Amino acid sequence: MSNVSDTRSDISDHPDASEMRARYDRVMGGRDVALVDAPVFLVGLYCAVSPWVLHFTASQPALVTHNLVMGIAIAVLALGFTMMPERMYGLSWAMCAIGAWIIVSTWVVGNSPDAGVVLNSIIVGGLTVLLGLVCTGAATRSRST
């Protein structure tokens, strides 16, 4: 039986330590906003189901379809950010545009929306713009380094 009590927790003396650090940096490169992917996905899911959560399916049928499509688009962008970050973070500006459109679309697509619908669209759109700006900033920062 081998004696495993003499194990060291520090691998800095390992001959391949610098190569392992470089490989880790290469693998994790460009993933500065990995923690933003989940909130983007959740905002997209909430946008898609918000007509049923806030019960405006009968009073605003056009906004129901609109929010469903926009929410699915945001969720698909989030999945793309997670699966192919080096290719998809260029579309972070699209999230900002989608968020701005969600805010404005309440009055463009909707028909005399009440305060709850307006507030919901402003919050969801604002969060989408904010998360899009975070993704955009991180993408430009990771490209410049």
Phi and psi restraints in degrees (value plus and minus 20) as a CYANA .aco file:
   2 SER   PHI    -106.4   -66.4
   2 SER   PSI     134.3   174.3
   3 ASN   PHI    -114.8   -74.8
   3 ASN   PSI      91.9   131.9
   4 VAL   PHI    -122.3   -82.3
   4 VAL   PSI     -12.3    27.7
   5 SER   PHI     -94.9   -54.9
   5 SER   PSI     -35.3     4.7
   6 ASP   PHI    -118.4   -78.4
   6 ASP   PSI      31.8    71.8
   7 THR   PHI    -118.5   -78.5
   7 THR   PSI     124.7   164.7
   8 ARG   PHI    -125.2   -85.2
   8 ARG   PSI     119.6   159.6
   9 SER   PHI    -112.0   -72.0
   9 SER   PSI     -33.5     6.5
  10 ASP   PHI    -118.3   -78.3
  10 ASP   PSI     103.1   143.1
  11 ILE   PHI    -125.2   -85.2
  11 ILE   PSI      -2.9    37.1
  12 SER   PHI     -84.9   -44.9
  12 SER   PSI     -41.9    -1.9
  13 ASP   PHI    -106.0   -66.0
  13 ASP   PSI     -25.5    14.5
  14 HIS   PHI     -85.1   -45.1
  14 HIS   PSI     117.7   157.7
  15 PRO   PHI     -84.8   -44.8
  15 PRO   PSI     -42.9    -2.9
  16 ASP   PHI    -123.8   -83.8
  16 ASP   PSI      -3.3    36.7
  17 ALA   PHI     -81.7   -41.7
  17 ALA   PSI     -63.8   -23.8
  18 SER   PHI     -87.2   -47.2
  18 SER   PSI     -57.5   -17.5
  19 GLU   PHI     -86.8   -46.8
  19 GLU   PSI     -57.8   -17.8
  20 MET   PHI     -86.4   -46.4
  20 MET   PSI     -60.0   -20.0
  21 ARG   PHI     -83.8   -43.8
  21 ARG   PSI     -63.1   -23.1
  22 ALA   PHI     -84.1   -44.1
  22 ALA   PSI     -60.6   -20.6
  23 ARG   PHI     -85.7   -45.7
  23 ARG   PSI     -61.2   -21.2
  24 TYR   PHI     -81.0   -41.0
  24 TYR   PSI     -63.0   -23.0
  25 ASP   PHI     -83.8   -43.8
  25 ASP   PSI     -58.3   -18.3
  26 ARG   PHI     -85.9   -45.9
  26 ARG   PSI     -62.4   -22.4
  27 VAL   PHI     -87.5   -47.5
  27 VAL   PSI     -61.3   -21.3
  28 MET   PHI    -108.6   -68.6
  28 MET   PSI     -22.2    17.8
  29 GLY   PHI     -80.7   -40.7
  29 GLY   PSI     117.3   157.3
  30 GLY   PHI      62.8   102.8
  30 GLY   PSI     -17.8    22.2
  31 ARG   PHI    -127.7   -87.7
  31 ARG   PSI      17.4    57.4
  32 ASP   PHI     -87.9   -47.9
  32 ASP   PSI     -43.5    -3.5
  33 VAL   PHI    -131.5   -91.5
  33 VAL   PSI       8.9    48.9
  34 ALA   PHI     -79.9   -39.9
  34 ALA   PSI     -50.3   -10.3
  35 LEU   PHI     -96.8   -56.8
  35 LEU   PSI     -30.4     9.6
  36 VAL   PHI    -108.8   -68.8
  36 VAL   PSI     -41.4    -1.4
  37 ASP   PHI     -79.0   -39.0
  37 ASP   PSI     -63.9   -23.9
  38 ALA   PHI     -86.5   -46.5
  38 ALA   PSI     -66.0   -26.0
  39 PRO   PHI     -82.2   -42.2
  39 PRO   PSI     -55.3   -15.3
  40 VAL   PHI     -82.8   -42.8
  40 VAL   PSI     -64.4   -24.4
  41 PHE   PHI     -82.0   -42.0
  41 PHE   PSI     -63.1   -23.1
  42 LEU   PHI     -86.3   -46.3
  42 LEU   PSI     -58.2   -18.2
  43 VAL   PHI     -83.9   -43.9
  43 VAL   PSI     -60.6   -20.6
  44 GLY   PHI     -83.0   -43.0
  44 GLY   PSI     -63.5   -23.5
  45 LEU   PHI     -84.1   -44.1
  45 LEU   PSI     -61.9   -21.9
  46 TYR   PHI     -85.2   -45.2
  46 TYR   PSI     -61.2   -21.2
  47 CYS   PHI     -79.5   -39.5
  47 CYS   PSI     -59.1   -19.1
  48 ALA   PHI     -88.3   -48.3
  48 ALA   PSI     -56.4   -16.4
  49 VAL   PHI    -119.1   -79.1
  49 VAL   PSI     -23.7    16.3
  50 SER   PHI     -78.4   -38.4
  50 SER   PSI     -53.4   -13.4
  51 PRO   PHI     -81.2   -41.2
  51 PRO   PSI     -53.3   -13.3
  52 TRP   PHI    -103.8   -63.8
  52 TRP   PSI     -48.9    -8.9
  53 VAL   PHI     -90.1   -50.1
  53 VAL   PSI     -63.0   -23.0
  54 LEU   PHI    -113.7   -73.7
  54 LEU   PSI     -19.7    20.3
  55 HIS   PHI      37.4    77.4
  55 HIS   PSI      28.6    68.6
  56 PHE   PHI    -133.8   -93.8
  56 PHE   PSI       7.2    47.2
  57 THR   PHI     -87.8   -47.8
  57 THR   PSI     -54.2   -14.2
  58 ALA   PHI    -102.4   -62.4
  58 ALA   PSI     -56.5   -16.5
  59 SER   PHI    -104.5   -64.5
  59 SER   PSI     -43.4    -3.4
  60 GLN   PHI    -154.3  -114.3
  60 GLN   PSI      47.0    87.0
  61 PRO   PHI     -82.5   -42.5
  61 PRO   PSI     -52.2   -12.2
  62 ALA   PHI     -88.9   -48.9
  62 ALA   PSI     -57.7   -17.7
  63 LEU   PHI     -90.5   -50.5
  63 LEU   PSI     -46.2    -6.2
  64 VAL   PHI     -82.3   -42.3
  64 VAL   PSI     -71.8   -31.8
  65 THR   PHI     -84.0   -44.0
  65 THR   PSI     -62.0   -22.0
  66 HIS   PHI     -80.2   -40.2
  66 HIS   PSI     -70.3   -30.3
  67 ASN   PHI     -84.6   -44.6
  67 ASN   PSI     -56.4   -16.4
  68 LEU   PHI     -82.3   -42.3
  68 LEU   PSI     -67.2   -27.2
  69 VAL   PHI     -86.6   -46.6
  69 VAL   PSI     -64.6   -24.6
  70 MET   PHI     -85.2   -45.2
  70 MET   PSI     -59.7   -19.7
  71 GLY   PHI     -84.2   -44.2
  71 GLY   PSI     -61.5   -21.5
  72 ILE   PHI     -85.3   -45.3
  72 ILE   PSI     -58.8   -18.8
  73 ALA   PHI     -82.7   -42.7
  73 ALA   PSI     -62.6   -22.6
  74 ILE   PHI     -85.6   -45.6
  74 ILE   PSI     -63.0   -23.0
  75 ALA   PHI     -84.0   -44.0
  75 ALA   PSI     -58.4   -18.4
  76 VAL   PHI     -86.7   -46.7
  76 VAL   PSI     -59.9   -19.9
  77 LEU   PHI     -80.4   -40.4
  77 LEU   PSI     -62.2   -22.2
  78 ALA   PHI     -82.6   -42.6
  78 ALA   PSI     -61.7   -21.7
  79 LEU   PHI     -84.5   -44.5
  79 LEU   PSI     -58.2   -18.2
  80 GLY   PHI     -85.2   -45.2
  80 GLY   PSI     -59.8   -19.8
  81 PHE   PHI     -81.3   -41.3
  81 PHE   PSI     -55.4   -15.4
  82 THR   PHI     -96.1   -56.1
  82 THR   PSI     -62.8   -22.8
  83 MET   PHI    -103.5   -63.5
  83 MET   PSI     -57.2   -17.2
  84 MET   PHI    -154.3  -114.3
  84 MET   PSI      47.5    87.5
  85 PRO   PHI     -82.4   -42.4
  85 PRO   PSI     -57.8   -17.8
  86 GLU   PHI     -87.1   -47.1
  86 GLU   PSI     -43.8    -3.8
  87 ARG   PHI    -116.3   -76.3
  87 ARG   PSI     -49.6    -9.6
  88 MET   PHI    -113.7   -73.7
  88 MET   PSI     -42.1    -2.1
  89 TYR   PHI     -87.0   -47.0
  89 TYR   PSI     -32.7     7.3
  90 GLY   PHI     -87.2   -47.2
  90 GLY   PSI     -40.3    -0.3
  91 LEU   PHI    -109.1   -69.1
  91 LEU   PSI      -9.5    30.5
  92 SER   PHI     -81.9   -41.9
  92 SER   PSI     -52.9   -12.9
  93 TRP   PHI     -85.2   -45.2
  93 TRP   PSI     -50.1   -10.1
  94 ALA   PHI     -83.6   -43.6
  94 ALA   PSI     -55.7   -15.7
  95 MET   PHI     -84.1   -44.1
  95 MET   PSI     -58.6   -18.6
  96 CYS   PHI     -82.7   -42.7
  96 CYS   PSI     -62.0   -22.0
  97 ALA   PHI     -86.7   -46.7
  97 ALA   PSI     -60.4   -20.4
  98 ILE   PHI     -82.1   -42.1
  98 ILE   PSI     -63.2   -23.2
  99 GLY   PHI     -82.1   -42.1
  99 GLY   PSI     -62.9   -22.9
 100 ALA   PHI     -84.2   -44.2
 100 ALA   PSI     -59.8   -19.8
 101 TRP   PHI     -85.5   -45.5
 101 TRP   PSI     -58.2   -18.2
 102 ILE   PHI     -81.0   -41.0
 102 ILE   PSI     -59.1   -19.1
 103 ILE   PHI     -85.1   -45.1
 103 ILE   PSI     -68.6   -28.6
 104 VAL   PHI     -93.2   -53.2
 104 VAL   PSI     -53.4   -13.4
 105 SER   PHI     -84.6   -44.6
 105 SER   PSI     -37.8     2.2
 106 THR   PHI     -78.1   -38.1
 106 THR   PSI     -59.8   -19.8
 107 TRP   PHI    -110.4   -70.4
 107 TRP   PSI     -45.7    -5.7
 108 VAL   PHI     -99.0   -59.0
 108 VAL   PSI     -68.2   -28.2
 109 VAL   PHI    -108.8   -68.8
 109 VAL   PSI     -57.3   -17.3
 110 GLY   PHI     -93.8   -53.8
 110 GLY   PSI     147.1   187.1
 111 ASN   PHI    -142.4  -102.4
 111 ASN   PSI      77.9   117.9
 112 SER   PHI      30.6    70.6
 112 SER   PSI      44.0    84.0
 113 PRO   PHI     -89.2   -49.2
 113 PRO   PSI     127.2   167.2
 114 ASP   PHI    -103.1   -63.1
 114 ASP   PSI     157.4   197.4
 115 ALA   PHI     -82.3   -42.3
 115 ALA   PSI     -56.3   -16.3
 116 GLY   PHI     -84.9   -44.9
 116 GLY   PSI     -61.2   -21.2
 117 VAL   PHI     -87.4   -47.4
 117 VAL   PSI     -62.9   -22.9
 118 VAL   PHI     -83.3   -43.3
 118 VAL   PSI     -67.4   -27.4
 119 LEU   PHI     -82.3   -42.3
 119 LEU   PSI     -61.5   -21.5
 120 ASN   PHI     -80.3   -40.3
 120 ASN   PSI     -65.7   -25.7
 121 SER   PHI     -86.7   -46.7
 121 SER   PSI     -58.4   -18.4
 122 ILE   PHI     -85.6   -45.6
 122 ILE   PSI     -62.8   -22.8
 123 ILE   PHI     -87.6   -47.6
 123 ILE   PSI     -67.9   -27.9
 124 VAL   PHI     -84.5   -44.5
 124 VAL   PSI     -64.4   -24.4
 125 GLY   PHI     -83.8   -43.8
 125 GLY   PSI     -62.2   -22.2
 126 GLY   PHI     -83.3   -43.3
 126 GLY   PSI     -62.7   -22.7
 127 LEU   PHI     -83.9   -43.9
 127 LEU   PSI     -58.2   -18.2
 128 THR   PHI     -85.8   -45.8
 128 THR   PSI     -63.0   -23.0
 129 VAL   PHI     -82.8   -42.8
 129 VAL   PSI     -65.7   -25.7
 130 LEU   PHI     -81.4   -41.4
 130 LEU   PSI     -67.3   -27.3
 131 LEU   PHI     -87.2   -47.2
 131 LEU   PSI     -54.7   -14.7
 132 GLY   PHI     -83.4   -43.4
 132 GLY   PSI     -59.7   -19.7
 133 LEU   PHI     -86.8   -46.8
 133 LEU   PSI     -58.6   -18.6
 134 VAL   PHI     -82.6   -42.6
 134 VAL   PSI     -66.5   -26.5
 135 CYS   PHI     -82.4   -42.4
 135 CYS   PSI     -61.6   -21.6
 136 THR   PHI     -84.8   -44.8
 136 THR   PSI     -64.9   -24.9
 137 GLY   PHI     -81.8   -41.8
 137 GLY   PSI     -62.4   -22.4
 138 ALA   PHI     -88.9   -48.9
 138 ALA   PSI     -55.7   -15.7
 139 ALA   PHI     -87.1   -47.1
 139 ALA   PSI     -63.1   -23.1
 140 THR   PHI     -89.4   -49.4
 140 THR   PSI     -54.1   -14.1
 141 ARG   PHI     -87.6   -47.6
 141 ARG   PSI     -60.5   -20.5
 142 SER   PHI     -92.5   -52.5
 142 SER   PSI     -47.6    -7.6
 143 ARG   PHI     -94.2   -54.2
 143 ARG   PSI     -51.9   -11.9
 144 SER   PHI     -99.3   -59.3
 144 SER   PSI     -36.6     3.4
